[in-house]
Structures are given as structure tokens and as C-alpha cells.
Amino acid sequence: MSNATTLIHSIPVDPLTGAISVPIYQTSTYVQEAPGVNKGYDYARSNNPTRGALEKIIAELEGGKAASAFASGLAAIDAVVKLLESGDEILAVDDIYGGAFRLFTHIYAKFGIKVNYVDTTDVAHVLDAINTKTKLVWLETPTNPTLKISDIAAIATIAKQHGALLCVDNTFASPVLQQPIQLGADIVVHSATKYLGGHSDLIAGLVVTNTVELGEKIKFIQNASGAILSPHDSWLVIRGIETLYLRVKEHSKNAQIVAEFLETHPAVDKVYYPGLKNHYNHEVAVKQQSGFGGIVSFTLKEDTEAAAKIVVCNTSLFQLAESLGGVKSLLCHPATMTHKSIPAEKRSNAGVADSLIRLSVGLEHANDLVQDISHALHIVNAKTKQKDLV
Ligand SMILES: Cc1ncc(COP(=O)(O)O)c(C=O)c1O
């Protein structure tokens, strides 16, 4: 059966009524026949059939054994870190999502959890940095925002040899393009706010595990800490997943066209897109992904915040907003928006230059998107030339 068919039919028909859309169980509690005698549900923080349906679907799509749904991607990341104890260390990709960096630094450092950031695109760096205290290896691949690609299978082997869990933030690829558990990861997290939801109308997070036992630990944390996903938002994510395959394929197709256009533009310096042959680790992306996704980042020849601001303020189809993965194209300036919580030096070492612009390429026609970005680049080019003449 094709992946698209499997994906669509992973969404169940309601066994009670035959409803083709998963019902939204908007309830806080469940009536019991006697104390502890119930239909498998007692309180909605612990269990909810709509959330349960989503958890089952994502576990299946990622090829995992269990899943838990959270109120945000960061709540999902937080639940994974709560598997650790004081004194444990995390080895994380250096170009990490700014919110994860903030969580690790400003919340978990004070509880005695240390994080070592390394450029995981080179497996040798992981081997060098891993130690006996490393209990969790944290990858994003592709990363946000420079689309760094790390070899999941190779790093999973190293993590296993050192008794550490490997968690992959699979937000950018989605299970349509990449299934980290199949490549040896123990845990996958998602900001379901992005491609899984797909319509820029919700905030949600997911954790998928490769074993039932690990899944039970996450479920315990989900219930104990309480950052659950609401029934309605669970339903919205399920509804998003119905078209995930179609959307991600189209996002990828459009992004490739936009990236190839940017490569040729005189105002553009570097283009980051795993689908470009000259992208670092392109061959690893080809090996572990079935497509390259909808995010493209680029820097300008005039590498300044001011030049980047001219571009991001002069597009009309690409709208200036944080977030990504929705139907409508968005763009942002990571240094002053999504990644401002990372200190400037760390940020620039990880490749987040002052002029870096991140595009979330949507589902509009690719030609219109190219024209839109071309117009904004023309303005920045003209302004730079004017400045040179003064
Ligand atoms: C790669 C990645 N992981 C996690 C998150 C956090 O997700 P959320 O905003 O749903 O909390 C984001 C948000 O942008 C992200 O880009």
C-alpha cells in the first residue's frame, strides 16, 4: 500500500457511531459505575479518546510504539528532558531551535542538567563530545533555521554504544519525509504546530517512543506535569494529518524551485536547502529523507540586520511571522525573532548570520512566490547600490 493511503487510513472511523471524522470528546471527567470501575477513562488530563486517537495515529506514522500529545512543541521537549536526573548531560546540535536552547539554559541548567552543543553534521564531533554523563543526544535534522543535516543512523549507533537515548526533533521533515525511529532513534518529538497541524491555527506537540516502556514514562510525565493537548486541538491535528502527505510533497516541490531561484540571485550570498546538491550533507539527506521539505533559508551579500529587514518588510505573499509549515507562505528574521534568545556569538557560530532570512514556502503557485521574493530582493539591491554611490 502506498504511504499516502496508509496515512489517510491510519485515521480511524469511530467504532461507536461510524463517524468518519474522529469525534471530539469535550469533557473533563467520566462517570464511573463504582470507584475505579469505568470504561477505561477517569479524568481527562490522564486520558481522552480524541487525544488518544491522535497519539495512536502519530505513533503509527513514525513507526513507534507509543505517543503522547502535549499543549506545545516545547511542552513535548520539556517532557523528554524530564526523563533525566540532576547531573545528567545532553549532547545537542548547535543550531538548535531557540526555544529549546532557552528551556535547556534557563530552566534545566539550574536543576543540574548540562548541555554540550556540537556541530552534529560531522559524526566525529559527536564521538568526541559524548561522555559517560551523556544520557540524551538531541538532534534536529534538518535544523531550524540553517537546515543542517545530521546522520541519524550513525549517531543512533554512537548513542546506543554510550547508553544514551537519541531524540530527534522531526518537526521540519515530518513523518512523510523522514522516520527517525526507523533509523535507530529512541524518541521523536514534533512541534505539531507546524506541518502536522499544517494550517497555522493551533499550538501542539508530540512525543513518540520506540518502546512501550519509554512511552509509559513519557505518559507518566504528561499526566504528572499536566501539559496535555486539548480535545479540540487534538482533532485539529488529526484533520491536518489527513492532508499531510499531499501538503508536504507540494511544500517540498515549491521550496526546491524557490531555493534554485535564490541560488542565482546577485543579492543572495548563501542558500540553505537540503535539496540543493551543494548543501552540506546533501547525500545524507538523500539517504534518510524522501524529500527535502518546505523551509529555505538564505543570507544576503550585504550581511546586515538592516538589509534583511528590507527584504522581510517588502514581500506581500510571504508574510512576516514566526512559525512555519502552514498553507500560507511565511518569512522571518531568526536573529531578531525565533532565535533571539540565543546569545549573538553562539548564534553566529551556528550559522545564524545577521542577514539570515528563513522562508516557510507555502502552497501558493511557485512562480508567484519567486516573483514575490524577487521583488523584495530587487529593493534591497537598489538600496545597496544607492548607498555605494553616496
Ligand atoms: C524545530 C522546532 N522544534 C520545536 C518547536 C517548538 O514548538 P512550539 O512552538 O509548538 O512550542 C519549534 C517552534 O518553532 C521548532 O521550530
The ligand as an ORCA input file, in Angstrom:
! r2SCAN-3c Opt
* xyz 0 1
  C      12.148     22.641     15.313
  C      11.207     23.132     16.371
  N      11.010     22.397     17.468
  C      10.180     22.800     18.447
  C       9.495     23.994     18.364
  C       8.594     24.431     19.484
  O       7.260     24.201     19.140
  P       6.019     25.038     19.685
  O       6.134     26.419     19.151
  O       4.853     24.264     19.177
  O       6.112     25.023     21.179
  C       9.653     24.779     17.224
  C       8.934     26.063     17.095
  O       9.188     26.854     16.214
  C      10.540     24.333     16.198
  O      10.730     25.056     15.082
*
